[in-house]
Amino acid sequence: MPPADAVSNSVSGLLATPSAASSPLFDGLIGPIIPGFFGVDELSLAILIGLAALGALLILSTPATGDFFRYLFMLLFFLTCALGVITATHVVTFFVAWEITSLFAWGIGQIKGLPDDGAEEGVVPYHAAGALGSFAMLLGLGLFAIDGHGLALAPLPATARLGPAPYLILVGIILKTFGILSEGWQLRPGRRFTIAGATLAGVGVLVVGLYPFFRFFGPVLGPVSNWRSTALLAMGILTILAALAALGEADYRRALSYGAFSQFALLGTVYLVGSPAATTAAVIGGIADAFAFTGLFLCLSAAEEATAEVFLPRVGGLAQRLPITASLFAVCAFSILGLPPLGGFAADQLIGVAAQTGGFLPIFWMVVIGLTLLYLARLFVSIFLGELHGPVHPERRLPVLLLSTGVIGTLVLLGFFATDLLALLAPAARAMTG
Amino acid sequence: MTERLIIWLIVGPLLLAVVAPMIQTSLEQWRLPIHAIGHVLLLVSAVATFRLPAQAVVVTIRGAALGGQLSLDSSRPVPAELTLVAVLFLAISLACDKLARASRHGIAFLSLLAVAQTAANLTFLAGDLLALYGGLVILSLSITVMIGLDFSNPGRDAGLRVLATLEAPSAVALASFWLIDAQTGTVNLAAVPSRIQSLGPATALVLVLPILIAVIARAALAPLQHWVIVGSRAGAAPVAVTIAGLAVPLGGVAFARLVDVATLGNLNLLHALAVLAALSACLAGIGAFWETSALGVLAYLAMAQVSLAVVGFATPNPWGPAAGWLGLASGAIALTTLGLGLTAAIRAVRATDLSRLSPNQIGWPTTAALAVGSLALAPLPGFAAFAARTILVGSLVADGTNWGLVAGLLTILATFVVTASALRVPVALTRNYAPETVKTKVRSLPRVGKRARALAEALPREADELGNIGGVLVVLIILNALVGIVPVSWLGSLAGVSNPAPAAPLLTLAVTVVLGAVTIIAVRSFEDPTAFADHLPRGMTRNLRAFLQRFHPERAIDPYLVFGYLLINLGRLSAALLNNTLGRLARSG
């Protein structure tokens, strides 16, 4: 271990010093909304900030879809329900909001450009994952309520007996997240520009997958630790498997969905390490990845609109026709990899602090980051370089330029305001981990 | 002023990349080389860094709120490095300007070249691991996009290979940088090695291994060398020059800057790296000997030069790194000279195959550049690379270990093979292959009217259409000579050797000029090599004619013959080299 005085960087300082962990930006925003049912704490406030910015970005994108009103209304409903998920402090309100959010996510995925456009591939087996996830979550929450002797989403005593509830909740979250992501790739919206993939991989994964994970496996179930090693193993395996699937997949939307799932599992793994740095790293990383994947899926949607193809062997050379889209893809990919000054770098710096305790995390993280680079590089090169295949529509410069500016600007802002997020989350992280 | 200048060196090229295409579009009728003019400004900025104070100048940029820093320091001989790299960027940009403007995505290439200059400057100026990583990642992304700019499937595959080989280890290394930051509280290049050592061997290994693999990939050492060859073969000629003349040597710079972090001063690891680098140089020489594509040969030669420089960086005494830096700098100039010569030649003969290079269609600056570039890489006495190799072998012998001896022997072997490979280019020019052009076609037709024949003869030479490239090549040829003169004395003082190279400055210049002139005259004078025999006394001609017939245009050169001839000459060269080195060691020891 390094000498104590060696660890003197600002991240460790912020995490370790109680007085440093306060930001005037968030004063007065924390507290109950409807006591017993909805409320805001540090974790939900951090996610809410991300949700608000993502929502603004997505609404900004809707005019480019050619189906402005349907997307706008669905988005508004979806974001309202997402707000419910994030602020829920009661098992019932949480489950209801979670289910309705998933329903609207499915609805966004079903919007077609024109009534006679395209054809759906069918429902099974991916849609079934969401349904099974709902069932597992319902069962898990039921057992949790019985074992926890109440319906409040409050921390359990360390001596509480949980039975299979944590595993069912974990399975529910994993299946639902996978189901949400699969809605994006099952879609055939007449090859028009769509924000479905971006919404589902960005806000969808953040609200339906990551936030419940953070809530349950942090403040609520955190004090009871007998489930932790199994959950850690499961998330670690999922991270690697999903990254390998992303590396081998020929459909670029599926490949990126697997990538999003791999990042979800990676952040889950980091979160389960349980130290203050790991907890904050996962939350900030979740928000940064949501922005980055929103940008990446918008790029893929632009590519699909331009080529009417989703298979990598049938596309290529799009940087000739879609140069701004290619640039946006590269920047978002860099954010996921943690290049300064984009949002992802703050998360990586924190993961570095979390991993200094040793164990499996440093090597695991290095392997995942290498695989992540490989699948993102493969997607970039395969889609944007090489020969053009068939007719390709030119880029719609103004909407893409606006979206790119929005996404990149937000990622840079997130990098710069990461300290404030860290200051917001640090006390909660310390309390959670004792 | 100081801080602004250093930041300008990073931001300026990026600005050039964005603004130049806009200006070029609005001033299209004037056909100004806007990118090259921008590179001139950047060169002036680089020269201005010589006026910075000699002590360390560290500019800290708050890159982001979470303590992200970009430390730039000019305490090392950074001004010279910045100036040299600015000259090379200017040379490539100016030489390829007309070519680029005539091609579809040429302007994008010039802008990417400017972005690559940001990367290069960042690599030289970086004072911490993250800034260095930032420079290298920008470099590999711009190189990848350059390779893919022809939008062909081979280009795409090569781009993926380059990006994956360079960036996958680098991404893992980035993770280890964060771990180092967390565990030691710093990512400063100077402070990191001692801090990591205090963490214990197991932790240090986990932290250092990814960095070691990343620098091996960057410096194109075996087994992670293939990206250089694949990228150069697949890209257009200017892209291959950028890879060979800039990207690979910058990988060498990254190695030099990270070798302390990656090895933590472990002597066994350093020796192993030196042997690996010398083996890589041997492999590169063998690869270049059998390569058919001219751009592939250039790539192998770049790999060899940088590998030999890495041998120096991995040698644990002051002479080794000094030889490494000199070899790297002179190698970059020679590779750019040779690369731009090949660009002009390929453009003229419309083929990338080395056997298709024809002196009939190549102008004299191109011929001279090919000759001087090859001879400088060989390395012939008089060129800076020869001095670098002399010092390198001397430092390996002075190391006094078995590993040092093995690395020294491998370095001499690599010199043999690389010389044989480098000389393939001027030898190819003596073959007098006559490609079919409009002129030759018209000449060969039996019934062509006088007017048509006159029109065909009046067509410009293809090489003449290349605009600025002739002038650039001449400047680069002179630069090769100058580098042979100037740094030798500087290096002598740095390495503590009174006169490290046997060549006096005037001799260096004379050798360069004479060799260049002889090569040019030989190539230009004798379209048919057997005609050379006509100028000799009759009694001598029979055997010589038989020998020269081996080089007849219709026949391929027997590689064994050339190799044997070169081995004899190289034996003499290496004997002189070793004799010189050992004598100097005896005097200094």
Interface residues (C-beta under 8 A of the other chain):
Chain A: M1 P2 P3 A6 V7 S8 N9 S10 V11 S12 G316 G317 A319 Q320 A330 F334 L337 G338 L339 P340 P341 F345 A346 D348 Q349 L350 I351 G352 V353 A354 A355 Q356 G358 P362 I363 W365 M366 V367 I369 G370 T372 L373 L374 A377 R378 F380 V381 S382 F384 L385 G386 E387 L388 G415 F416 F417 A418 T419 D420 L422
Chain B: G63 A64 A65 L66 G67 G68 L70 H105 L130 G134 V137 L141 T144 V145 G148 F151 S152 N153 G155 R156 D157 G159 L160 L163 A164 E167 A168 P169 A171 V172 L174 A175 S176 F177 W178 L179 D181 A182 Q183 T184 G185 T186 R195 S198 L199 T203 V206 P210
